[in-house]
Amino acid sequence: MVWDACWLTPRMPPEALRTPAQVAAWELAAEGLACSLTCVPDWGERFALTEASGALCLTGGEAGLLYGAYQLMQRHRLGQPWPKGVQAPAFALRMLNHWDNMDGTVERGYAGRSLFFQGGAFRADTARLRAYARLLASVGVNAVCLNNVNVAPPAQGLTDDRFLPDVAALAALFAPFGIRLLLAVDFAMPLADALPTADPLDADVAAWWSARAALVYRHVPTLLGFLVKADSEGRPGPYAYGRDHAQGAAVLAHALRPHGGVLVWRCFVYNCKQDWRDKATDRPMAAYENYAALDGHFADNVILQIKHGPFDFQVREPPSPLLLAMPATRKAAEFQLTQEYTGQQVDLYAMQGMWREFFADVPPKGLCAISAVANTGRDPCWTGHPFAQLNLFAYGAAAWQPRASFAHTTEAWARLTYGLAGKPLAALRDLLLQSRDVYERYTAPLGLCWMVNPGHHYGPSPMGYEYTAWGTYHRADHTAVGIDRTAAGTGYTRQYPARLRARYENPVTCPDTLLLFFHRLPYAYPMRDGRTLIRRIYDDKRLGAAQAEAMQAALQTLRGALPAATFALAEARMARQVENAREWRDVLCDFFHRLSGIADENQPL
């Protein structure tokens, strides 16, 4: 096993430790930090450090002591001053969604097979799973959904007697690290148990869910709750019975309530059978149209989990307007750590800069939780690409402080993980800080989405989704490109508050990076810097590919500074990234040349 989170000693806390406070005390002793611990139960996850006469005292709730211990360990390794005052996370729930299937595969997983499942059963790998729980706790994650939201047999059985003892054992293993579990369930599960309907207003269905929740909590009393994907991409849901999603969620929320359970309800609902000829239906509008009018109708133990952008984890999206609506409803922002559309843990793509931009427009106080699709698996370094670990580390930082410095977090991770300093530290930090901008330049042109190979979503295919049923269109022709989503077009911008609506409505004030997401423009459109739109597209593709090559050269300066195995893996993946960048450059430049008839004067094809 590769222990890249190197501020954690490879020696694991003894299994006899049963509480976060006990683990905290052990971790500090293993680090050689003399610190007394005072547990104040009602502090929960908060902690505070005081120092008197050279003696350190950490005060906090059970989980707060654990988070405080990991914070002290990091500060100790970094040579930084101890945190002052009471520290608390911005979000009470900081969740990871695993899209793991019980056969051991991981949907959109790029870090090996499932940590939890294999061959239709739970894996018996206690050592690795405890190490994983410890890793997640060290970055502040406190909730994990074990299985894929696209629930398939036998995962439906996670809530029956066959597998619940395994869930209970895993819950007990994660508990000393302050982590609670969720289970993804299928809305239509009552049908699999011989009921003739899954109608949420049917009394027998309500009784079925109540009995099932009672069974689950008898085995796993600490379970956080259920996660549901309904009426989405072929999944069953309340619309089949003429019910809205507040009614659909209510039956599960009622079943969970006696046990203190939470229902996390994903809002990824849209028409996935759209006719490409239909220019009135605009997929980004779907979440708001399905949910905004239901504000105040959801039970108070329901959390709506809303993707951070209105599409599906594309390279560049505006914030989802639904996250800025529904003030009387509990909401969670969902991000994607696993890099489905952002390089699949081959190409570098550091995400924290994206999150900082998001939280500049979406106030954290309007959310009760944050969630991310996990980027981890059975790979020796957890994340496929060793540098993709930064995204998990940064997710924890953002969950505690949403506007934490991107540069500070990146440098801290590089120092903690590899012990770098001086020029090697600066080289790796700069490589990671620029990675998102570089990837965006050679892939997505100015906010266009879905120009990827269908199916596996790696590499360019400008027309790959253009005539499909998924509502993923850019409408490029020989005169113009993009979709008009202003009030004069599809009307999507009307879903935003006035501040953002004014920014996006006018191409003069709309950020360049979102210009073609919100506007349909001719190729000769003059950009702010004096270039035409088509010139900007050509230049970005070529600059991005050149920057990828420069990143490859910069990586070579880290030979000998990084562990040999880490460098070899990063070097191999960077070589693949450079080839990918060149392919994106050549395919997109050729595509727009053929379509527009306007040659790339600097580099004609």
SULQUI-V670725 format. One record per run of one state. SS is the DSSP state (@ for helix, = for strand, . for the rest). FROM is the first residue (numbers start at 0). LEN is the number of residues. If there is no record, write none. Layout:
ss->SS from->FROM len->LEN
ss->SS from->FROM len->LEN
This chain:
ss->. from->0 len->19
ss->@ from->19 len->12
ss->. from->31 len->3
ss->= from->34 len->5
ss->. from->39 len->1
ss->@ from->40 len->3
ss->. from->43 len->3
ss->= from->46 len->6
ss->. from->52 len->2
ss->= from->54 len->6
ss->. from->60 len->1
ss->@ from->61 len->17
ss->. from->78 len->7
ss->= from->85 len->2
ss->. from->87 len->5
ss->= from->92 len->5
ss->. from->97 len->2
ss->= from->99 len->1
ss->. from->100 len->5
ss->= from->105 len->1
ss->. from->106 len->10
ss->= from->116 len->2
ss->. from->118 len->2
ss->= from->120 len->2
ss->. from->122 len->3
ss->@ from->125 len->13
ss->. from->138 len->4
ss->= from->142 len->3
ss->. from->145 len->9
ss->@ from->154 len->5
ss->. from->159 len->1
ss->@ from->160 len->15
ss->. from->175 len->4
ss->= from->179 len->6
ss->. from->185 len->3
ss->@ from->188 len->4
ss->. from->192 len->10
ss->@ from->202 len->17
ss->. from->219 len->5
ss->= from->224 len->4
ss->. from->228 len->9
ss->@ from->237 len->4
ss->. from->241 len->3
ss->@ from->244 len->13
ss->. from->257 len->4
ss->= from->261 len->5
ss->. from->266 len->16
ss->@ from->282 len->12
ss->. from->294 len->7
ss->= from->301 len->6
ss->. from->307 len->1
ss->= from->308 len->1
ss->. from->309 len->9
ss->= from->318 len->1
ss->. from->319 len->1
ss->@ from->320 len->4
ss->. from->324 len->6
ss->= from->330 len->6
ss->. from->336 len->15
ss->@ from->351 len->10
ss->. from->361 len->2
ss->@ from->363 len->3
ss->. from->366 len->2
ss->= from->368 len->5
ss->. from->373 len->12
ss->@ from->385 len->15
ss->. from->400 len->5
ss->@ from->405 len->13
ss->. from->418 len->3
ss->@ from->421 len->12
ss->. from->433 len->1
ss->@ from->434 len->8
ss->. from->442 len->9
ss->= from->451 len->1
ss->. from->452 len->7
ss->= from->459 len->1
ss->. from->460 len->19
ss->= from->479 len->2
ss->. from->481 len->10
ss->@ from->491 len->4
ss->. from->495 len->2
ss->@ from->497 len->8
ss->. from->505 len->6
ss->@ from->511 len->7
ss->. from->518 len->2
ss->= from->520 len->2
ss->. from->522 len->3
ss->= from->525 len->1
ss->. from->526 len->5
ss->= from->531 len->1
ss->@ from->532 len->24
ss->. from->556 len->7
ss->@ from->563 len->33
ss->. from->596 len->9
